[in-house]
Protein backbone atom coordinates (compact mmCIF):
# COMPACT_ATOMS: atom_id res chain seq x y z
CA UNK A 1 0.00 0.00 0.00
CA UNK A 2 1.02 3.56 -0.60
CA UNK A 3 -0.22 7.13 -0.64
CA UNK A 4 -2.05 8.26 -3.77
CA UNK A 5 -2.23 11.99 -4.49
CA UNK A 6 -4.81 13.38 -6.90
CA UNK A 7 -4.17 17.00 -5.94
CA UNK A 8 -1.04 18.98 -5.08
CA UNK A 9 1.14 18.39 -2.03
CA UNK A 10 3.47 21.21 -0.98
CA UNK A 11 6.25 20.15 1.36
CA UNK A 12 8.17 22.60 3.54
CA UNK A 13 9.12 20.00 6.15
CA UNK A 14 10.37 16.42 5.90
CA UNK A 15 8.91 13.41 4.10
CA UNK A 16 10.65 10.14 5.00
CA UNK A 17 10.15 7.48 2.32
CA UNK A 18 10.45 4.15 4.15
CA UNK A 19 8.78 1.00 2.79
CA UNK A 20 5.88 2.50 0.87
CA UNK A 21 5.62 4.72 -2.17
CA UNK A 22 3.66 7.75 -3.35
CA UNK A 23 1.57 7.74 -6.52
CA UNK A 24 0.80 11.02 -8.32
CA UNK A 25 -2.39 10.66 -10.36
CA UNK A 26 -5.12 12.70 -12.00
CA UNK A 27 -8.87 12.59 -11.40
CA UNK A 28 -9.69 11.68 -15.02
CA UNK A 29 -9.72 15.31 -16.15
CA UNK A 30 -7.09 17.99 -16.54
CA UNK A 31 -8.63 19.91 -13.64
CA UNK A 32 -6.85 18.06 -10.85
CA UNK A 33 -3.52 16.34 -11.04
CA UNK A 34 -1.15 14.84 -8.55
CA UNK A 35 1.94 16.88 -7.96
CA UNK A 36 4.58 17.24 -5.31
CA UNK A 37 6.23 20.61 -4.76
CA UNK A 38 9.27 20.38 -2.49
CA UNK A 39 9.90 23.89 -1.20
CA UNK A 40 13.34 25.39 -0.49
CA UNK A 41 13.16 24.21 3.13
CA UNK A 42 11.70 20.80 2.25
CA UNK A 43 13.39 17.41 2.43
CA UNK A 44 12.41 14.13 0.72
CA UNK A 45 14.50 11.39 2.33
CA UNK A 46 14.50 7.89 0.80
CA UNK A 47 15.33 5.45 3.61
CA UNK A 48 14.95 2.33 1.51
CA UNK A 49 14.14 0.96 -1.90
CA UNK A 50 10.96 2.89 -2.57
CA UNK A 51 9.75 5.51 -5.00
CA UNK A 52 7.38 8.17 -6.25
CA UNK A 53 5.46 7.30 -9.40
CA UNK A 54 3.03 9.06 -11.72
CA UNK A 55 0.17 7.98 -13.92
CA UNK A 56 -2.10 9.24 -16.66
CA UNK A 57 0.43 11.70 -18.01
CA UNK A 58 -0.29 14.27 -15.31
CA UNK A 59 1.90 13.60 -12.26
CA UNK A 60 4.81 15.97 -11.76
CA UNK A 61 7.43 17.05 -9.23
CA UNK A 62 9.06 20.42 -8.61
CA UNK A 63 12.12 20.36 -6.36
CA UNK A 64 13.41 23.60 -4.84
CA UNK A 65 14.69 21.88 -1.68
CA UNK A 66 16.61 18.70 -0.92
CA UNK A 67 16.08 15.12 -2.06
CA UNK A 68 18.31 12.48 -0.44
CA UNK A 69 18.66 8.71 -0.89
CA UNK A 70 20.19 7.94 2.49
CA UNK A 71 19.71 4.14 2.64
CA UNK A 72 19.04 1.10 0.46
CA UNK A 73 21.36 -0.67 -1.93
CA UNK A 74 18.80 -1.18 -4.71
CA UNK A 75 16.92 1.34 -6.87
CA UNK A 76 14.98 4.19 -5.28
CA UNK A 77 13.63 7.30 -6.92
CA UNK A 78 11.10 8.62 -9.38
CA UNK A 79 8.98 7.21 -12.18
CA UNK A 80 6.94 10.37 -12.75
CA UNK A 81 5.88 12.13 -15.91
CA UNK A 82 7.62 15.49 -15.53
CA UNK A 83 10.08 16.89 -13.00
CA UNK A 84 12.26 19.94 -12.50
CA UNK A 85 15.19 20.39 -10.13
CA UNK A 86 16.51 23.72 -8.90
CA UNK A 87 17.50 22.28 -5.51
CA UNK A 88 19.82 19.43 -4.57
CA UNK A 89 19.46 15.69 -5.18
CA UNK A 90 21.95 13.50 -3.33
CA UNK A 91 22.49 9.75 -3.73
CA UNK A 92 24.39 8.61 -0.64
CA UNK A 93 24.21 4.88 -1.38
CA UNK A 94 22.87 2.79 -4.26
CA UNK A 95 21.27 3.98 -7.50
CA UNK A 96 18.64 6.72 -7.64
CA UNK A 97 16.28 6.63 -10.62
CA UNK A 98 15.33 9.85 -12.39
CA UNK A 99 12.58 8.54 -14.64
CA UNK A 100 10.86 10.08 -17.64
CA UNK A 101 11.28 13.78 -18.39
CA UNK A 102 13.58 15.64 -16.01
CA UNK A 103 14.62 19.26 -16.41
CA UNK A 104 17.80 20.00 -14.48
CA UNK A 105 18.00 23.76 -13.94
CA UNK A 106 21.25 25.78 -13.70
CA UNK A 107 20.72 26.52 -9.99
CA UNK A 108 20.33 22.83 -9.06
CA UNK A 109 22.84 20.08 -8.33
CA UNK A 110 23.23 16.31 -8.43
CA UNK A 111 25.48 14.90 -5.72
CA UNK A 112 26.94 11.46 -5.05
CA UNK A 113 28.69 10.08 -1.99
CA UNK A 114 31.60 7.66 -2.45
CA UNK A 115 31.69 5.38 0.60
CA UNK A 116 33.97 2.70 -0.90
CA UNK A 117 34.84 1.18 -4.27
CA UNK A 118 31.64 -0.90 -4.17
CA UNK A 119 29.32 1.26 -2.05
CA UNK A 120 28.48 4.63 -3.54
CA UNK A 121 25.56 6.69 -4.79
CA UNK A 122 24.67 6.98 -8.46
CA UNK A 123 21.94 8.23 -10.80
CA UNK A 124 20.08 6.42 -13.58
CA UNK A 125 18.02 8.33 -16.19
CA UNK A 126 15.39 6.09 -17.76
CA UNK A 127 12.26 6.17 -19.91
CA UNK A 128 8.99 4.98 -18.41
CA UNK A 129 7.84 1.58 -19.58
CA UNK A 130 4.92 -0.50 -18.44
CA UNK A 131 4.05 -4.15 -18.23
CA UNK A 132 3.21 -6.83 -15.72
CA UNK A 133 5.72 -7.83 -14.56
CA UNK A 134 7.51 -4.60 -15.48
CA UNK A 135 10.35 -5.00 -17.99
CA UNK A 136 13.84 -3.69 -17.23
CA UNK A 137 14.11 0.12 -17.40
CA UNK A 138 15.04 1.61 -20.76
CA UNK A 139 17.84 4.17 -20.43
CA UNK A 140 16.67 7.68 -21.33
CA UNK A 141 18.15 11.05 -22.26
CA UNK A 142 19.91 13.05 -19.55
CA UNK A 143 19.61 16.78 -20.17
CA UNK A 144 22.56 17.97 -18.10
CA UNK A 145 22.65 21.35 -16.31
CA UNK A 146 23.63 22.72 -12.93
CA UNK A 147 26.44 21.30 -10.80
CA UNK A 148 27.59 17.74 -10.23
CA UNK A 149 29.44 17.00 -6.97
CA UNK A 150 31.08 13.98 -5.38
CA UNK A 151 32.25 13.59 -1.78
CA UNK A 152 34.28 10.95 0.05
CA UNK A 153 33.12 9.72 3.49
CA UNK A 154 34.48 7.93 6.54
CA UNK A 155 38.12 8.51 5.57
CA UNK A 156 37.78 6.52 2.33
CA UNK A 157 40.45 7.31 -0.29
CA UNK A 158 40.17 5.48 -3.65
CA UNK A 159 43.19 3.57 -4.93
CA UNK A 160 44.66 4.40 -8.31
CA UNK A 161 42.48 3.06 -11.15
CA UNK A 162 39.22 2.83 -9.17
CA UNK A 163 36.20 3.46 -11.41
CA UNK A 164 32.82 4.77 -10.24
CA UNK A 165 29.82 4.55 -12.61
CA UNK A 166 27.95 7.51 -11.14
CA UNK A 167 25.57 8.52 -13.94
CA UNK A 168 23.85 6.18 -16.42
CA UNK A 169 21.75 7.19 -19.43
CA UNK A 170 20.76 6.21 -22.95
CA UNK A 171 22.09 9.51 -24.28
CA UNK A 172 22.88 12.94 -22.91
CA UNK A 173 22.72 16.56 -23.99
CA UNK A 174 23.99 19.77 -22.45
CA UNK A 175 26.67 19.84 -19.77
CA UNK A 176 27.17 20.43 -16.07
CA UNK A 177 28.30 23.94 -15.15
CA UNK A 178 30.82 22.46 -12.71
CA UNK A 179 32.19 19.15 -11.44
CA UNK A 180 32.96 19.35 -7.72
CA UNK A 181 35.37 16.48 -7.04
CA UNK A 182 37.15 15.76 -3.74
CA UNK A 183 40.61 17.23 -3.22
CA UNK A 184 43.64 15.07 -2.49
CA UNK A 185 42.86 12.63 -5.31
CA UNK A 186 43.46 12.96 -9.06
CA UNK A 187 40.21 12.44 -10.99
CA UNK A 188 39.47 11.73 -14.62
CA UNK A 189 35.87 12.38 -15.68
CA UNK A 190 34.71 10.53 -18.79
CA UNK A 191 31.33 10.95 -20.46
CA UNK A 192 30.85 7.68 -22.29
CA UNK A 193 28.04 6.62 -24.61
CA UNK A 194 25.93 5.34 -21.70
CA UNK A 195 27.55 6.57 -18.48
CA UNK A 196 29.74 9.07 -16.65
N, C-alpha and C positions, 0 to 999 in steps of 0.2 A: 504494500500500500504506500501511497505517497500523496502529496498535496497537489491538487489541481487548481490552477488559477485561470479564471475566465476574464478577470479584470486586472487592473494594474496593481502592483505591489511596489511601494517606495520604501527602500531600506536605508535608514540612517544609523542603525545599530549594528548588531551582529546576527548573522544567520549561520548556524553550524549545521553542515550537511553530514549526517552520520550514516545511517543504513537505509535511508529512504530518499527518494528523489522528488523533484518538483516538475510538474507538467504545465506548460503555458499553452492555453488553448483559446479558441474563439467560441462565441455562442451561436454560431451558424450564420451570423451576419458580419458585416464589417463595422458594426456599431460598438462592439465590445470585444477586446482581444486581450489575451494574457500577456503581460509584460512585467519585467522586473527592472526597476531603476535603482541601481546601487549608488547612493549619494556619495559625496566626497568623504564623509565621515563613516561610510558604511563598510562592512566587512562580510564577505562570503567565504567561509572556511570549510573546505572539503576535508573531513576527518577520515574518510574511507573511500571505497570504490563506488561512488554514487554520482548522480548527474542531474542536470536540468535539461529537459527536452521540450520541444515545441511541436505543435500539430496544426494542420489546416492552413498552413502558409501565413499565419498571423502572429505567432509568438516571437517576441524579441526581447533583447537585453541591452541596457545602456549602463556601462560601468564608468563612474567617475571616481570610485573609491578603490578598495583593495579586494582582490580575489586571491585566495591562497589555497593550494593543495598541500596540506600539512601532514597527511598520513595516507597510507595505502600504496601498495606496490603495483597495482593494476591500474587500468584506465579510470579516470574520473574526468568530469568536465561537462561540456555543453553539446547538445544536439539540437540547437534551436535554429529558427529560420533566418534571423538577422541579429547582428550584435555589433556594438561599437565599444571601443575601449579608449578612454582618455585618462584612465587611472593606472593602477599597477596590477599585473597578474603574475603570481609567483608560484612556480612548481618546485616544492621543496624535496619531493621524493616521488618517483614513478611518473608515468606519462599523463599529461593533461590534454584532453581533446578540445579543440576549438573547431566545432562542426558547422558546416554550411557557410553562410556568408558573413565573414567578419571584416569590419573596417577598423584597422589600427590607426589611431590618430596621432599626429606628431607629438602631442603632450603626454602620451601614454608610454608604458614600458612593459616588456616581457622579461621575467627574471627567472633564472634557474639556480638551484643550490647543488653544489658538487660535494657529496658526503664521502664518496669513495669512488673507485674505478667502476664499480658495479651498482652503486646506489646513488642515483642523482635524479633531479627533476628534468623533464623534457616536455616539449609541445608537439602535438600532432594535428595538422590541419586536414580535415576530411570532408567529403561530400556526403550528404544524407543519403542513405539507402534504406529500403524497407524490405521486409520479408519475415517469415516465421518458420524456422528460427532466423534471426537477422544474419545476413551475410557479413563477411569481413568488411570493415570500413574501406571506402575508396578514397585514396589520397586526393586532396583538393588543392586549389590555388591559395597560396599565402601572399596576400598583399601587404608587404612589409612597410612599416613606418614607425616612428618613435624610437625609443632606446631599447637595446637588448643588453642585459647585465647577467653576469655569473659571479657567484661567491663561493668560497671554500669554507667548510665548517669543521669544527672539532679538531683543528690542527692538521687536517688532511692536506698533503702536498702531493700532487700527481708525479709519477715517475716519467722520465723521458719517453715519449712515444705513446702515452696514454691517449686514447681517442674517446670523446664523448659525443654521441649522436643526440643533440639537444633540440633539434627542430626538424620535423619530417613533413613532407608535402608532396603533392603531385607535380606542382610547378610553383614558381614564385615570380612576383613582380615588385618593383619598387626596391627600397633599401632602408635599412635602419639608419637613423641619424647618428648613432654612436654605438660602439660595442664596449661595454664596461667590463673588463676582464681583470681578475685578481693580480695584484703586483707580486713580485718575487718569483714568478714563473714565466717562461717564454711561451707565448701562445701562437698558434697558426689557425686562422679561421678560414674554412673552406666551404663555399656554397656549392654543393654538388647538385646533380640533376634531381635528387629526391630528398636531400637532407643537408643540414648545416652541422 
